[in-house]
Amino acid sequence: MILSGTSRAYRFIGRLPFAIAFGIFRAAVYSAWYLAFCILCMFRPFTGIMILTAIVMVPMSIVVYAHPDAASGMPFGRSV
């Protein structure tokens, strides 16, 4: 079936608002994705330091839990 020029124009005008809305939605999703990626990349050094801190703090907390007298001067130790 061959469409006339008027019919094509009506189809284009009918689809145009949906195409614009889809484009705006797609731009918003991509913008949010890249903004979140940028912000989360800023936290990479912080999370690296937290992993190193966890390597020290977890064994120390296990020792303090097992022997509370070992942490008498530390803030989380048992008060006298």
HTML snippet that shows the backbone in 3Dmol.js (N, CA, C, O; Angstrom):
<script src="https://3Dmol.org/build/3Dmol-min.js"></script>
<div id="view" style="width:600px;height:400px;position:relative"></div>
<script>
const pdb = `
ATOM      1  N   MET A   1       0.831  -1.171   0.000  1.00  0.00           N
ATOM      2  CA  MET A   1       0.000   0.000   0.000  1.00  0.00           C
ATOM      3  C   MET A   1       0.878   1.238   0.000  1.00  0.00           C
ATOM      4  O   MET A   1       1.775   1.353   0.835  1.00  0.00           O
ATOM      5  N   ILE A   2       0.647   2.139  -0.890  1.00  0.00           N
ATOM      6  CA  ILE A   2       1.412   3.371  -0.998  1.00  0.00           C
ATOM      7  C   ILE A   2       0.643   4.471  -0.277  1.00  0.00           C
ATOM      8  O   ILE A   2      -0.535   4.703  -0.545  1.00  0.00           O
ATOM      9  N   LEU A   3       1.334   5.145   0.647  1.00  0.00           N
ATOM     10  CA  LEU A   3       0.691   6.196   1.425  1.00  0.00           C
ATOM     11  C   LEU A   3       0.865   7.539   0.730  1.00  0.00           C
ATOM     12  O   LEU A   3       1.887   7.796   0.093  1.00  0.00           O
ATOM     13  N   SER A   4      -0.119   8.369   0.856  1.00  0.00           N
ATOM     14  CA  SER A   4      -0.017   9.698   0.264  1.00  0.00           C
ATOM     15  C   SER A   4       0.822  10.605   1.163  1.00  0.00           C
ATOM     16  O   SER A   4       1.108  10.266   2.311  1.00  0.00           O
ATOM     17  N   GLY A   5       1.204  11.741   0.637  1.00  0.00           N
ATOM     18  CA  GLY A   5       2.022  12.684   1.398  1.00  0.00           C
ATOM     19  C   GLY A   5       1.310  13.199   2.637  1.00  0.00           C
ATOM     20  O   GLY A   5       1.934  13.376   3.684  1.00  0.00           O
ATOM     21  N   THR A   6       0.034  13.436   2.530  1.00  0.00           N
ATOM     22  CA  THR A   6      -0.731  13.915   3.686  1.00  0.00           C
ATOM     23  C   THR A   6      -0.793  12.859   4.779  1.00  0.00           C
ATOM     24  O   THR A   6      -0.664  13.169   5.963  1.00  0.00           O
ATOM     25  N   SER A   7      -0.987  11.628   4.379  1.00  0.00           N
ATOM     26  CA  SER A   7      -1.038  10.540   5.343  1.00  0.00           C
ATOM     27  C   SER A   7       0.299  10.382   6.067  1.00  0.00           C
ATOM     28  O   SER A   7       0.333  10.151   7.275  1.00  0.00           O
ATOM     29  N   ARG A   8       1.376  10.507   5.337  1.00  0.00           N
ATOM     30  CA  ARG A   8       2.711  10.429   5.959  1.00  0.00           C
ATOM     31  C   ARG A   8       2.926  11.583   6.926  1.00  0.00           C
ATOM     32  O   ARG A   8       3.491  11.392   8.003  1.00  0.00           O
ATOM     33  N   ALA A   9       2.487  12.762   6.558  1.00  0.00           N
ATOM     34  CA  ALA A   9       2.643  13.925   7.435  1.00  0.00           C
ATOM     35  C   ALA A   9       1.859  13.729   8.729  1.00  0.00           C
ATOM     36  O   ALA A   9       2.359  14.048   9.808  1.00  0.00           O
ATOM     37  N   TYR A  10       0.635  13.206   8.631  1.00  0.00           N
ATOM     38  CA  TYR A  10      -0.168  12.952   9.826  1.00  0.00           C
ATOM     39  C   TYR A  10       0.484  11.898  10.721  1.00  0.00           C
ATOM     40  O   TYR A  10       0.484  12.040  11.944  1.00  0.00           O
ATOM     41  N   ARG A  11       1.026  10.870  10.137  1.00  0.00           N
ATOM     42  CA  ARG A  11       1.715   9.832  10.929  1.00  0.00           C
ATOM     43  C   ARG A  11       2.938  10.423  11.622  1.00  0.00           C
ATOM     44  O   ARG A  11       3.203  10.128  12.788  1.00  0.00           O
ATOM     45  N   PHE A  12       3.685  11.261  10.896  1.00  0.00           N
ATOM     46  CA  PHE A  12       4.866  11.896  11.481  1.00  0.00           C
ATOM     47  C   PHE A  12       4.470  12.812  12.636  1.00  0.00           C
ATOM     48  O   PHE A  12       5.091  12.776  13.698  1.00  0.00           O
ATOM     49  N   ILE A  13       3.444  13.627  12.435  1.00  0.00           N
ATOM     50  CA  ILE A  13       2.985  14.544  13.478  1.00  0.00           C
ATOM     51  C   ILE A  13       2.433  13.764  14.674  1.00  0.00           C
ATOM     52  O   ILE A  13       2.605  14.182  15.819  1.00  0.00           O
ATOM     53  N   GLY A  14       1.780  12.651  14.417  1.00  0.00           N
ATOM     54  CA  GLY A  14       1.252  11.823  15.501  1.00  0.00           C
ATOM     55  C   GLY A  14       2.346  11.141  16.313  1.00  0.00           C
ATOM     56  O   GLY A  14       2.213  10.974  17.526  1.00  0.00           O
ATOM     57  N   ARG A  15       3.402  10.758  15.659  1.00  0.00           N
ATOM     58  CA  ARG A  15       4.501  10.065  16.355  1.00  0.00           C
ATOM     59  C   ARG A  15       5.508  11.021  16.979  1.00  0.00           C
ATOM     60  O   ARG A  15       6.258  10.620  17.870  1.00  0.00           O
ATOM     61  N   LEU A  16       5.546  12.263  16.540  1.00  0.00           N
ATOM     62  CA  LEU A  16       6.563  13.212  16.997  1.00  0.00           C
ATOM     63  C   LEU A  16       6.539  13.446  18.506  1.00  0.00           C
ATOM     64  O   LEU A  16       7.610  13.416  19.111  1.00  0.00           O
ATOM     65  N   PRO A  17       5.409  13.674  19.152  1.00  0.00           N
ATOM     66  CA  PRO A  17       5.436  13.874  20.617  1.00  0.00           C
ATOM     67  C   PRO A  17       5.982  12.667  21.381  1.00  0.00           C
ATOM     68  O   PRO A  17       6.689  12.822  22.376  1.00  0.00           O
ATOM     69  N   PHE A  18       5.651  11.469  20.910  1.00  0.00           N
ATOM     70  CA  PHE A  18       6.168  10.266  21.575  1.00  0.00           C
ATOM     71  C   PHE A  18       7.676  10.125  21.372  1.00  0.00           C
ATOM     72  O   PHE A  18       8.394   9.695  22.274  1.00  0.00           O
ATOM     73  N   ALA A  19       8.142  10.488  20.190  1.00  0.00           N
ATOM     74  CA  ALA A  19       9.587  10.438  19.926  1.00  0.00           C
ATOM     75  C   ALA A  19      10.330  11.452  20.789  1.00  0.00           C
ATOM     76  O   ALA A  19      11.408  11.161  21.306  1.00  0.00           O
ATOM     77  N   ILE A  20       9.754  12.637  20.942  1.00  0.00           N
ATOM     78  CA  ILE A  20      10.388  13.659  21.783  1.00  0.00           C
ATOM     79  C   ILE A  20      10.389  13.213  23.248  1.00  0.00           C
ATOM     80  O   ILE A  20      11.399  13.347  23.939  1.00  0.00           O
ATOM     81  N   ALA A  21       9.257  12.684  23.717  1.00  0.00           N
ATOM     82  CA  ALA A  21       9.177  12.218  25.108  1.00  0.00           C
ATOM     83  C   ALA A  21      10.161  11.080  25.355  1.00  0.00           C
ATOM     84  O   ALA A  21      10.823  11.047  26.393  1.00  0.00           O
ATOM     85  N   PHE A  22      10.262  10.147  24.410  1.00  0.00           N
ATOM     86  CA  PHE A  22      11.213   9.049  24.561  1.00  0.00           C
ATOM     87  C   PHE A  22      12.647   9.567  24.577  1.00  0.00           C
ATOM     88  O   PHE A  22      13.476   9.079  25.345  1.00  0.00           O
ATOM     89  N   GLY A  23      12.939  10.553  23.733  1.00  0.00           N
ATOM     90  CA  GLY A  23      14.287  11.133  23.712  1.00  0.00           C
ATOM     91  C   GLY A  23      14.626  11.839  25.016  1.00  0.00           C
ATOM     92  O   GLY A  23      15.745  11.724  25.516  1.00  0.00           O
ATOM     93  N   ILE A  24      13.667  12.566  25.566  1.00  0.00           N
ATOM     94  CA  ILE A  24      13.905  13.248  26.847  1.00  0.00           C
ATOM     95  C   ILE A  24      14.103  12.222  27.966  1.00  0.00           C
ATOM     96  O   ILE A  24      14.984  12.383  28.810  1.00  0.00           O
ATOM     97  N   PHE A  25      13.282  11.170  27.972  1.00  0.00           N
ATOM     98  CA  PHE A  25      13.427  10.117  28.982  1.00  0.00           C
ATOM     99  C   PHE A  25      14.784   9.430  28.871  1.00  0.00           C
ATOM    100  O   PHE A  25      15.453   9.181  29.874  1.00  0.00           O
ATOM    101  N   ARG A  26      15.174   9.131  27.645  1.00  0.00           N
ATOM    102  CA  ARG A  26      16.466   8.470  27.430  1.00  0.00           C
ATOM    103  C   ARG A  26      17.622   9.369  27.856  1.00  0.00           C
ATOM    104  O   ARG A  26      18.585   8.892  28.456  1.00  0.00           O
ATOM    105  N   ALA A  27      17.538  10.662  27.556  1.00  0.00           N
ATOM    106  CA  ALA A  27      18.584  11.600  27.973  1.00  0.00           C
ATOM    107  C   ALA A  27      18.647  11.705  29.492  1.00  0.00           C
ATOM    108  O   ALA A  27      19.735  11.801  30.061  1.00  0.00           O
ATOM    109  N   ALA A  28      17.496  11.689  30.152  1.00  0.00           N
ATOM    110  CA  ALA A  28      17.482  11.769  31.615  1.00  0.00           C
ATOM    111  C   ALA A  28      18.093  10.520  32.240  1.00  0.00           C
ATOM    112  O   ALA A  28      18.843  10.611  33.212  1.00  0.00           O
ATOM    113  N   VAL A  29      17.771   9.352  31.681  1.00  0.00           N
ATOM    114  CA  VAL A  29      18.334   8.106  32.228  1.00  0.00           C
ATOM    115  C   VAL A  29      19.845   8.070  32.043  1.00  0.00           C
ATOM    116  O   VAL A  29      20.575   7.717  32.970  1.00  0.00           O
ATOM    117  N   TYR A  30      20.320   8.432  30.851  1.00  0.00           N
ATOM    118  CA  TYR A  30      21.769   8.451  30.614  1.00  0.00           C
ATOM    119  C   TYR A  30      22.457   9.488  31.489  1.00  0.00           C
ATOM    120  O   TYR A  30      23.547   9.233  32.000  1.00  0.00           O
ATOM    121  N   SER A  31      21.851  10.640  31.668  1.00  0.00           N
ATOM    122  CA  SER A  31      22.451  11.674  32.514  1.00  0.00           C
ATOM    123  C   SER A  31      22.549  11.205  33.957  1.00  0.00           C
ATOM    124  O   SER A  31      23.578  11.400  34.605  1.00  0.00           O
ATOM    125  N   ALA A  32      21.488  10.589  34.466  1.00  0.00           N
ATOM    126  CA  ALA A  32      21.515  10.081  35.841  1.00  0.00           C
ATOM    127  C   ALA A  32      22.560   8.982  35.994  1.00  0.00           C
ATOM    128  O   ALA A  32      23.255   8.916  37.008  1.00  0.00           O
ATOM    129  N   TRP A  33      22.670   8.120  34.983  1.00  0.00           N
ATOM    130  CA  TRP A  33      23.651   7.029  35.038  1.00  0.00           C
ATOM    131  C   TRP A  33      25.074   7.580  35.100  1.00  0.00           C
ATOM    132  O   TRP A  33      25.863   7.149  35.941  1.00  0.00           O
ATOM    133  N   TYR A  34      25.410   8.518  34.231  1.00  0.00           N
ATOM    134  CA  TYR A  34      26.769   9.046  34.206  1.00  0.00           C
ATOM    135  C   TYR A  34      27.057   9.932  35.403  1.00  0.00           C
ATOM    136  O   TYR A  34      28.196   9.975  35.869  1.00  0.00           O
ATOM    137  N   LEU A  35      26.060  10.640  35.914  1.00  0.00           N
ATOM    138  CA  LEU A  35      26.264  11.431  37.121  1.00  0.00           C
ATOM    139  C   LEU A  35      26.523  10.521  38.317  1.00  0.00           C
ATOM    140  O   LEU A  35      27.409  10.797  39.127  1.00  0.00           O
ATOM    141  N   ALA A  36      25.758   9.443  38.433  1.00  0.00           N
ATOM    142  CA  ALA A  36      25.980   8.489  39.527  1.00  0.00           C
ATOM    143  C   ALA A  36      27.354   7.838  39.403  1.00  0.00           C
ATOM    144  O   ALA A  36      28.036   7.634  40.408  1.00  0.00           O
ATOM    145  N   PHE A  37      27.762   7.511  38.185  1.00  0.00           N
ATOM    146  CA  PHE A  37      29.078   6.916  37.982  1.00  0.00           C
ATOM    147  C   PHE A  37      30.183   7.878  38.413  1.00  0.00           C
ATOM    148  O   PHE A  37      31.154   7.476  39.054  1.00  0.00           O
ATOM    149  N   CYS A  38      30.026   9.141  38.056  1.00  0.00           N
ATOM    150  CA  CYS A  38      31.031  10.145  38.420  1.00  0.00           C
ATOM    151  C   CYS A  38      31.107  10.303  39.938  1.00  0.00           C
ATOM    152  O   CYS A  38      32.195  10.349  40.512  1.00  0.00           O
ATOM    153  N   ILE A  39      29.944  10.386  40.578  1.00  0.00           N
ATOM    154  CA  ILE A  39      29.935  10.566  42.038  1.00  0.00           C
ATOM    155  C   ILE A  39      30.495   9.337  42.738  1.00  0.00           C
ATOM    156  O   ILE A  39      31.270   9.465  43.686  1.00  0.00           O
ATOM    157  N   LEU A  40      30.116   8.154  42.286  1.00  0.00           N
ATOM    158  CA  LEU A  40      30.624   6.943  42.924  1.00  0.00           C
ATOM    159  C   LEU A  40      32.118   6.758  42.702  1.00  0.00           C
ATOM    160  O   LEU A  40      32.801   6.196  43.559  1.00  0.00           O
ATOM    161  N   CYS A  41      32.635   7.216  41.574  1.00  0.00           N
ATOM    162  CA  CYS A  41      34.080   7.128  41.349  1.00  0.00           C
ATOM    163  C   CYS A  41      34.859   8.019  42.312  1.00  0.00           C
ATOM    164  O   CYS A  41      36.017   7.739  42.621  1.00  0.00           O
ATOM    165  N   MET A  42      34.232   9.082  42.780  1.00  0.00           N
ATOM    166  CA  MET A  42      34.900   9.944  43.757  1.00  0.00           C
ATOM    167  C   MET A  42      35.083   9.237  45.096  1.00  0.00           C
ATOM    168  O   MET A  42      35.971   9.595  45.870  1.00  0.00           O
ATOM    169  N   PHE A  43      34.245   8.233  45.376  1.00  0.00           N
ATOM    170  CA  PHE A  43      34.340   7.515  46.646  1.00  0.00           C
ATOM    171  C   PHE A  43      35.320   6.343  46.600  1.00  0.00           C
ATOM    172  O   PHE A  43      35.516   5.671  47.612  1.00  0.00           O
ATOM    173  N   ARG A  44      35.933   6.087  45.455  1.00  0.00           N
ATOM    174  CA  ARG A  44      36.845   4.937  45.365  1.00  0.00           C
ATOM    175  C   ARG A  44      38.015   5.018  46.336  1.00  0.00           C
ATOM    176  O   ARG A  44      38.318   4.017  46.983  1.00  0.00           O
ATOM    177  N   PRO A  45      38.697   6.176  46.473  1.00  0.00           N
ATOM    178  CA  PRO A  45      39.785   6.215  47.463  1.00  0.00           C
ATOM    179  C   PRO A  45      39.279   5.985  48.882  1.00  0.00           C
ATOM    180  O   PRO A  45      39.948   5.326  49.678  1.00  0.00           O
ATOM    181  N   PHE A  46      38.105   6.520  49.204  1.00  0.00           N
ATOM    182  CA  PHE A  46      37.545   6.336  50.539  1.00  0.00           C
ATOM    183  C   PHE A  46      37.271   4.866  50.826  1.00  0.00           C
ATOM    184  O   PHE A  46      37.584   4.377  51.912  1.00  0.00           O
ATOM    185  N   THR A  47      36.690   4.160  49.860  1.00  0.00           N
ATOM    186  CA  THR A  47      36.417   2.748  50.081  1.00  0.00           C
ATOM    187  C   THR A  47      37.700   1.934  50.154  1.00  0.00           C
ATOM    188  O   THR A  47      37.759   0.933  50.868  1.00  0.00           O
ATOM    189  N   GLY A  48      38.722   2.351  49.428  1.00  0.00           N
ATOM    190  CA  GLY A  48      40.017   1.664  49.532  1.00  0.00           C
ATOM    191  C   GLY A  48      40.610   1.796  50.925  1.00  0.00           C
ATOM    192  O   GLY A  48      41.151   0.835  51.473  1.00  0.00           O
ATOM    193  N   ILE A  49      40.505   3.004  51.499  1.00  0.00           N
ATOM    194  CA  ILE A  49      40.997   3.215  52.858  1.00  0.00           C
ATOM    195  C   ILE A  49      40.163   2.413  53.855  1.00  0.00           C
ATOM    196  O   ILE A  49      40.698   1.889  54.831  1.00  0.00           O
ATOM    197  N   MET A  50      38.849   2.315  53.612  1.00  0.00           N
ATOM    198  CA  MET A  50      37.998   1.559  54.523  1.00  0.00           C
ATOM    199  C   MET A  50      38.357   0.074  54.509  1.00  0.00           C
ATOM    200  O   MET A  50      38.282  -0.591  55.542  1.00  0.00           O
ATOM    201  N   ILE A  51      38.743  -0.444  53.356  1.00  0.00           N
ATOM    202  CA  ILE A  51      39.145  -1.853  53.288  1.00  0.00           C
ATOM    203  C   ILE A  51      40.431  -2.061  54.078  1.00  0.00           C
ATOM    204  O   ILE A  51      40.565  -3.042  54.810  1.00  0.00           O
ATOM    205  N   LEU A  52      41.379  -1.133  53.929  1.00  0.00           N
ATOM    206  CA  LEU A  52      42.611  -1.251  54.713  1.00  0.00           C
ATOM    207  C   LEU A  52      42.331  -1.119  56.205  1.00  0.00           C
ATOM    208  O   LEU A  52      42.943  -1.814  57.016  1.00  0.00           O
ATOM    209  N   THR A  53      41.422  -0.242  56.567  1.00  0.00           N
ATOM    210  CA  THR A  53      41.050  -0.093  57.973  1.00  0.00           C
ATOM    211  C   THR A  53      40.388  -1.361  58.498  1.00  0.00           C
ATOM    212  O   THR A  53      40.634  -1.763  59.635  1.00  0.00           O
ATOM    213  N   ALA A  54      39.557  -1.990  57.683  1.00  0.00           N
ATOM    214  CA  ALA A  54      38.892  -3.213  58.121  1.00  0.00           C
ATOM    215  C   ALA A  54      39.895  -4.337  58.359  1.00  0.00           C
ATOM    216  O   ALA A  54      39.697  -5.171  59.242  1.00  0.00           O
ATOM    217  N   ILE A  55      40.973  -4.360  57.572  1.00  0.00           N
ATOM    218  CA  ILE A  55      41.994  -5.393  57.766  1.00  0.00           C
ATOM    219  C   ILE A  55      42.623  -5.273  59.147  1.00  0.00           C
ATOM    220  O   ILE A  55      43.019  -6.276  59.741  1.00  0.00           O
ATOM    221  N   VAL A  56      42.716  -4.038  59.663  1.00  0.00           N
ATOM    222  CA  VAL A  56      43.292  -3.830  60.989  1.00  0.00           C
ATOM    223  C   VAL A  56      42.222  -3.949  62.078  1.00  0.00           C
ATOM    224  O   VAL A  56      42.463  -4.573  63.111  1.00  0.00           O
ATOM    225  N   MET A  57      41.053  -3.359  61.858  1.00  0.00           N
ATOM    226  CA  MET A  57      40.051  -3.253  62.916  1.00  0.00           C
ATOM    227  C   MET A  57      39.368  -4.582  63.246  1.00  0.00           C
ATOM    228  O   MET A  57      39.054  -4.831  64.410  1.00  0.00           O
ATOM    229  N   VAL A  58      39.135  -5.427  62.268  1.00  0.00           N
ATOM    230  CA  VAL A  58      38.436  -6.687  62.558  1.00  0.00           C
ATOM    231  C   VAL A  58      39.263  -7.588  63.474  1.00  0.00           C
ATOM    232  O   VAL A  58      38.733  -8.058  64.481  1.00  0.00           O
ATOM    233  N   PRO A  59      40.527  -7.851  63.174  1.00  0.00           N
ATOM    234  CA  PRO A  59      41.293  -8.669  64.133  1.00  0.00           C
ATOM    235  C   PRO A  59      41.434  -8.000  65.507  1.00  0.00           C
ATOM    236  O   PRO A  59      41.414  -8.675  66.537  1.00  0.00           O
ATOM    237  N   MET A  60      41.577  -6.667  65.513  1.00  0.00           N
ATOM    238  CA  MET A  60      41.715  -5.983  66.795  1.00  0.00           C
ATOM    239  C   MET A  60      40.425  -6.093  67.611  1.00  0.00           C
ATOM    240  O   MET A  60      40.482  -6.279  68.826  1.00  0.00           O
ATOM    241  N   SER A  61      39.266  -5.981  66.960  1.00  0.00           N
ATOM    242  CA  SER A  61      38.014  -6.095  67.706  1.00  0.00           C
ATOM    243  C   SER A  61      37.802  -7.515  68.219  1.00  0.00           C
ATOM    244  O   SER A  61      37.216  -7.701  69.286  1.00  0.00           O
ATOM    245  N   ILE A  62      38.268  -8.516  67.479  1.00  0.00           N
ATOM    246  CA  ILE A  62      38.166  -9.898  67.958  1.00  0.00           C
ATOM    247  C   ILE A  62      39.020 -10.088  69.205  1.00  0.00           C
ATOM    248  O   ILE A  62      38.596 -10.731  70.165  1.00  0.00           O
ATOM    249  N   VAL A  63      40.218  -9.530  69.184  1.00  0.00           N
ATOM    250  CA  VAL A  63      41.108  -9.648  70.348  1.00  0.00           C
ATOM    251  C   VAL A  63      40.509  -8.918  71.544  1.00  0.00           C
ATOM    252  O   VAL A  63      40.542  -9.432  72.663  1.00  0.00           O
ATOM    253  N   VAL A  64      39.957  -7.715  71.318  1.00  0.00           N
ATOM    254  CA  VAL A  64      39.374  -6.949  72.421  1.00  0.00           C
ATOM    255  C   VAL A  64      38.142  -7.661  72.976  1.00  0.00           C
ATOM    256  O   VAL A  64      37.900  -7.619  74.182  1.00  0.00           O
ATOM    257  N   TYR A  65      37.365  -8.310  72.120  1.00  0.00           N
ATOM    258  CA  TYR A  65      36.212  -9.063  72.601  1.00  0.00           C
ATOM    259  C   TYR A  65      36.660 -10.256  73.454  1.00  0.00           C
ATOM    260  O   TYR A  65      36.040 -10.570  74.470  1.00  0.00           O
ATOM    261  N   ALA A  66      37.722 -10.902  73.036  1.00  0.00           N
ATOM    262  CA  ALA A  66      38.206 -12.070  73.781  1.00  0.00           C
ATOM    263  C   ALA A  66      38.929 -11.673  75.069  1.00  0.00           C
ATOM    264  O   ALA A  66      38.828 -12.363  76.083  1.00  0.00           O
ATOM    265  N   HIS A  67      39.667 -10.544  75.020  1.00  0.00           N
ATOM    266  CA  HIS A  67      40.439 -10.084  76.184  1.00  0.00           C
ATOM    267  C   HIS A  67      40.139  -8.604  76.421  1.00  0.00           C
ATOM    268  O   HIS A  67      40.886  -7.757  75.933  1.00  0.00           O
ATOM    269  N   PRO A  68      39.089  -8.265  77.141  1.00  0.00           N
ATOM    270  CA  PRO A  68      38.715  -6.862  77.328  1.00  0.00           C
ATOM    271  C   PRO A  68      39.768  -6.044  78.064  1.00  0.00           C
ATOM    272  O   PRO A  68      39.812  -4.823  77.911  1.00  0.00           O
ATOM    273  N   ASP A  69      40.617  -6.692  78.860  1.00  0.00           N
ATOM    274  CA  ASP A  69      41.649  -5.950  79.592  1.00  0.00           C
ATOM    275  C   ASP A  69      42.727  -5.414  78.656  1.00  0.00           C
ATOM    276  O   ASP A  69      43.480  -4.516  79.033  1.00  0.00           O
ATOM    277  N   ALA A  70      42.811  -5.948  77.451  1.00  0.00           N
ATOM    278  CA  ALA A  70      43.819  -5.471  76.503  1.00  0.00           C
ATOM    279  C   ALA A  70      43.483  -4.099  75.966  1.00  0.00           C
ATOM    280  O   ALA A  70      44.350  -3.441  75.390  1.00  0.00           O
ATOM    281  N   ALA A  71      42.243  -3.641  76.136  1.00  0.00           N
ATOM    282  CA  ALA A  71      41.816  -2.363  75.564  1.00  0.00           C
ATOM    283  C   ALA A  71      41.457  -1.377  76.650  1.00  0.00           C
ATOM    284  O   ALA A  71      40.484  -0.636  76.504  1.00  0.00           O
ATOM    285  N   SER A  72      42.201  -1.343  77.725  1.00  0.00           N
ATOM    286  CA  SER A  72      41.821  -0.477  78.840  1.00  0.00           C
ATOM    287  C   SER A  72      41.921   1.005  78.475  1.00  0.00           C
ATOM    288  O   SER A  72      41.140   1.804  78.990  1.00  0.00           O
ATOM    289  N   GLY A  73      42.845   1.392  77.614  1.00  0.00           N
ATOM    290  CA  GLY A  73      42.998   2.795  77.272  1.00  0.00           C
ATOM    291  C   GLY A  73      42.248   3.198  76.013  1.00  0.00           C
ATOM    292  O   GLY A  73      42.267   4.371  75.642  1.00  0.00           O
ATOM    293  N   MET A  74      41.595   2.267  75.354  1.00  0.00           N
ATOM    294  CA  MET A  74      40.905   2.563  74.097  1.00  0.00           C
ATOM    295  C   MET A  74      39.479   3.003  74.375  1.00  0.00           C
ATOM    296  O   MET A  74      38.886   2.597  75.374  1.00  0.00           O
ATOM    297  N   PRO A  75      38.922   3.834  73.495  1.00  0.00           N
ATOM    298  CA  PRO A  75      37.584   4.377  73.748  1.00  0.00           C
ATOM    299  C   PRO A  75      36.480   3.313  73.796  1.00  0.00           C
ATOM    300  O   PRO A  75      35.477   3.502  74.485  1.00  0.00           O
ATOM    301  N   PHE A  76      36.649   2.206  73.079  1.00  0.00           N
ATOM    302  CA  PHE A  76      35.615   1.188  73.104  1.00  0.00           C
ATOM    303  C   PHE A  76      35.894   0.114  74.142  1.00  0.00           C
ATOM    304  O   PHE A  76      35.189  -0.894  74.202  1.00  0.00           O
ATOM    305  N   GLY A  77      36.918   0.323  74.958  1.00  0.00           N
ATOM    306  CA  GLY A  77      37.269  -0.668  75.987  1.00  0.00           C
ATOM    307  C   GLY A  77      36.348  -0.588  77.189  1.00  0.00           C
ATOM    308  O   GLY A  77      35.491   0.291  77.285  1.00  0.00           O
ATOM    309  N   ARG A  78      36.541  -1.503  78.079  1.00  0.00           N
ATOM    310  CA  ARG A  78      35.726  -1.558  79.291  1.00  0.00           C
ATOM    311  C   ARG A  78      36.155  -0.431  80.226  1.00  0.00           C
ATOM    312  O   ARG A  78      37.347  -0.216  80.448  1.00  0.00           O
ATOM    313  N   SER A  79      35.173   0.286  80.770  1.00  0.00           N
ATOM    314  CA  SER A  79      35.514   1.383  81.686  1.00  0.00           C
ATOM    315  C   SER A  79      35.826   0.807  83.063  1.00  0.00           C
ATOM    316  O   SER A  79      35.251  -0.199  83.477  1.00  0.00           O
ATOM    317  N   VAL A  80      36.750   1.468  83.768  1.00  0.00           N
ATOM    318  CA  VAL A  80      37.195   0.977  85.073  1.00  0.00           C
ATOM    319  C   VAL A  80      36.376   1.561  86.183  1.00  0.00           C
ATOM    320  O   VAL A  80      36.614   1.256  87.352  1.00  0.00           O
TER     321      VAL A  80
END
`;
const viewer = $3Dmol.createViewer("view");
viewer.addModel(pdb, "pdb");
viewer.setStyle({}, {cartoon: {color: "spectrum"}});
viewer.zoomTo();
viewer.render();
</script>
